[in-house]
Amino acid sequence: MTIPKGNLIIIAAASGTGKTTLARALVSELNNIKISVSHTTRPIRAKEIADQHYFFVSQETFDGMIKQNAFIEHAEVFGYCYGTSKQWLEEQLVAGFDVILDIDWQGAAAIRKLMPCFSIFLLPPSKKELRLRLERRKREAADIIEARLKAASSEIAHYHEFDYLVINDKFDQAINDLKNIVLAERLKKPLQAIKYANLLKELLE
């Protein structure tokens, strides 16, 4: 049986919506799926593991990778740079893994122009809840939280550019919605036709 290329999955949301937590939970519940490991210039946080959560690099190294055209997308977010390695991404997809890109709407727009993918935008249940979630993280100064809240509306304004819209209110429901989307995308004709090429050949003879 031929193993098809995996799906590239974009998940985006305003900061504090819970996309990283949901993405990790999704990976724990499905097979053959992983979260993209991005390069970043920001400092490592508590409980993060280098080369597992991010490839932590210097600004000089990051700038060098940009010059080498090593990123499929990159952006500066709140003073730090983030980028997705072309080589790493292509290796995972060719191996048959679905890969989740946890990126912003700008990165999503860039990816859509370069390769097939489907995209999901996550919404918080309310502005009040979004503020509470940012405050509960207790890892950022008050001015950074305010900056993230101000940016949220402009980020959410791009929801219509995405294929799917999921509200992260009740966690279990949000995970179930994401699982249904991924499983449905795996059943689409192009991937199924490759996976079951021998069966189709037999049935059509």
C-alpha positions as CSV (number, residue, x, y, z in Angstrom):
1,M,0.0,0.0,0.0
2,T,1.4,3.4,-1.0
3,I,1.8,5.9,1.8
4,P,0.4,9.2,0.7
5,K,1.9,12.6,1.5
6,G,0.5,14.0,4.7
7,N,-1.8,17.0,4.9
8,L,-0.5,20.4,5.9
9,I,-2.8,21.9,8.6
10,I,-2.8,25.5,9.5
11,I,-4.2,26.5,12.9
12,A,-4.3,30.2,13.7
13,A,-5.9,32.3,16.4
14,A,-5.5,35.4,18.5
15,S,-2.9,35.0,21.3
16,G,-4.5,33.4,24.3
17,T,-7.2,31.5,22.4
18,G,-5.6,28.2,23.3
19,K,-4.3,27.0,19.9
20,T,-1.1,25.5,21.2
21,T,-2.8,23.5,23.9
22,L,-5.5,22.3,21.5
23,A,-2.8,21.3,18.9
24,R,-0.9,19.3,21.4
25,A,-4.1,17.5,22.5
26,L,-5.0,16.8,18.9
27,V,-1.6,15.2,18.3
28,S,-2.0,13.0,21.4
29,E,-5.3,11.6,20.1
30,L,-4.6,10.9,16.5
31,N,-1.9,8.9,14.7
32,N,0.5,10.2,12.0
33,I,0.3,13.8,13.0
34,K,2.8,16.2,14.5
35,I,3.2,19.9,15.3
36,S,5.7,21.8,13.2
37,V,8.8,22.8,15.1
38,S,9.6,26.4,14.3
39,H,12.8,28.4,14.6
40,T,12.6,31.3,17.0
41,T,14.7,34.1,18.4
42,R,12.8,34.3,21.7
43,P,14.2,33.0,24.9
44,I,13.2,29.5,26.0
45,R,10.4,29.3,28.6
46,A,10.0,27.1,31.6
47,K,9.1,23.5,30.7
48,E,10.0,24.0,27.1
49,I,12.5,21.6,25.5
50,A,14.9,22.9,22.8
51,D,14.5,21.2,19.4
52,Q,11.2,19.7,20.5
53,H,9.0,22.7,21.1
54,Y,11.2,25.2,19.1
55,F,14.6,25.4,17.5
56,F,16.0,28.3,19.6
57,V,18.5,30.4,17.6
58,S,20.2,33.7,17.7
59,Q,19.0,36.7,15.7
60,E,22.2,36.4,13.6
61,T,21.4,32.7,12.8
62,F,17.8,33.5,12.0
63,D,18.8,36.4,9.6
64,G,21.3,34.0,7.9
65,M,18.5,31.5,7.3
66,I,16.4,34.2,5.7
67,K,19.2,35.0,3.3
68,Q,19.5,31.3,2.4
69,N,15.8,31.2,1.7
70,A,15.5,28.4,4.3
71,F,12.0,29.4,5.6
72,I,8.7,28.7,3.9
73,E,7.3,31.5,6.1
74,H,8.7,33.8,8.8
75,A,7.4,36.7,10.8
76,E,8.2,39.0,13.7
77,V,5.7,38.7,16.6
78,F,5.9,41.0,19.6
79,G,9.6,41.6,19.1
80,Y,10.8,38.0,18.3
81,C,11.2,36.2,15.0
82,Y,9.5,32.9,14.1
83,G,10.1,30.8,11.0
84,T,9.1,27.4,9.5
85,S,11.9,25.4,7.8
86,K,11.2,24.3,4.3
87,Q,13.4,21.2,4.6
88,W,11.9,20.0,7.9
89,L,8.3,20.5,6.7
90,E,8.9,18.7,3.4
91,E,10.5,15.7,5.1
92,Q,7.6,15.2,7.4
93,L,4.9,15.5,4.6
94,V,6.8,13.1,2.3
95,A,7.0,10.6,5.2
96,G,3.2,10.6,5.3
97,F,2.7,12.7,8.5
98,D,0.0,15.4,8.8
99,V,1.8,18.5,10.0
100,I,0.2,21.3,12.1
101,L,1.5,24.8,11.6
102,D,0.7,27.0,14.6
103,I,1.1,30.3,12.9
104,D,-0.6,33.7,12.6
105,W,-2.9,34.8,9.7
106,Q,0.0,36.4,7.9
107,G,2.0,33.2,7.9
108,A,-1.2,31.3,6.8
109,A,-1.6,33.7,3.8
110,A,2.0,33.1,2.7
111,I,1.7,29.3,3.0
112,R,-1.5,29.2,0.9
113,K,0.4,30.7,-2.0
114,L,3.1,28.1,-1.9
115,M,1.6,24.7,-1.2
116,P,-1.7,22.8,-0.7
117,C,-3.1,23.0,2.8
118,F,-6.3,23.5,4.8
119,S,-6.7,26.0,7.5
120,I,-8.6,26.4,10.8
121,F,-9.2,29.6,12.8
122,L,-9.9,29.3,16.5
123,L,-12.1,31.8,18.3
124,P,-12.3,32.5,22.0
125,P,-15.9,32.4,23.5
126,S,-15.7,36.1,24.4
127,K,-13.3,39.1,24.8
128,K,-13.6,38.8,28.6
129,E,-12.6,35.1,28.5
130,L,-9.7,35.9,26.2
131,R,-8.3,38.5,28.7
132,L,-8.7,36.0,31.6
133,R,-6.8,33.3,29.7
134,L,-3.9,35.7,29.0
135,E,-3.8,36.8,32.6
136,R,-4.0,33.2,33.9
137,R,-0.8,32.3,32.0
138,K,1.2,34.6,34.4
139,R,4.2,34.6,32.0
140,E,3.9,38.1,30.5
141,A,3.9,41.7,31.8
142,A,0.7,43.7,31.9
143,D,1.8,45.9,29.0
144,I,2.4,42.8,26.8
145,I,-1.0,41.4,27.7
146,E,-2.6,44.7,26.7
147,A,-0.7,44.7,23.4
148,R,-2.0,41.2,22.7
149,L,-5.6,42.1,23.4
150,K,-5.3,45.2,21.1
151,A,-3.9,43.0,18.4
152,A,-6.7,40.3,18.8
153,S,-9.4,42.2,16.9
154,S,-7.2,42.8,13.9
155,E,-6.2,39.1,13.9
156,I,-9.7,37.8,14.3
157,A,-10.8,40.0,11.3
158,H,-9.1,37.6,9.0
159,Y,-11.2,34.6,10.1
160,H,-13.0,34.6,6.7
161,E,-9.7,33.6,4.9
162,F,-9.8,30.2,6.6
163,D,-11.5,26.9,5.7
164,Y,-12.9,26.1,9.1
165,L,-13.9,28.0,12.2
166,V,-13.8,26.4,15.7
167,I,-14.8,28.1,19.0
168,N,-12.6,27.1,21.9
169,D,-15.2,27.4,24.7
170,K,-15.5,23.8,26.0
171,F,-12.2,22.1,25.5
172,D,-13.6,18.6,24.8
173,Q,-15.9,20.0,22.2
174,A,-13.2,22.0,20.5
175,I,-10.9,18.9,20.4
176,N,-13.7,16.8,18.9
177,D,-14.3,19.4,16.2
178,L,-10.6,19.5,15.3
179,K,-10.5,15.7,15.1
180,N,-13.5,15.6,12.9
181,I,-12.0,18.1,10.5
182,V,-8.7,16.2,10.3
183,L,-10.3,12.8,9.8
184,A,-12.7,14.2,7.1
185,E,-9.7,15.8,5.2
186,R,-7.9,12.5,5.3
187,L,-10.9,10.9,3.5
188,K,-10.9,13.3,0.6
189,K,-10.5,11.7,-2.9
190,P,-6.9,12.7,-3.8
191,L,-5.3,11.1,-0.7
192,Q,-7.7,8.1,-0.8
193,A,-7.0,7.5,-4.5
194,I,-3.3,7.2,-3.8
195,K,-3.7,5.1,-0.7
196,Y,-6.0,2.6,-2.4
197,A,-4.6,2.8,-5.9
198,N,-4.2,-1.0,-6.1
199,L,-7.8,-1.6,-5.0
200,L,-9.2,0.9,-7.5
201,K,-7.1,-0.7,-10.3
202,E,-8.6,-4.2,-9.4
203,L,-12.1,-2.9,-9.2
204,L,-11.9,-1.1,-12.5
205,E,-10.5,-4.0,-14.5
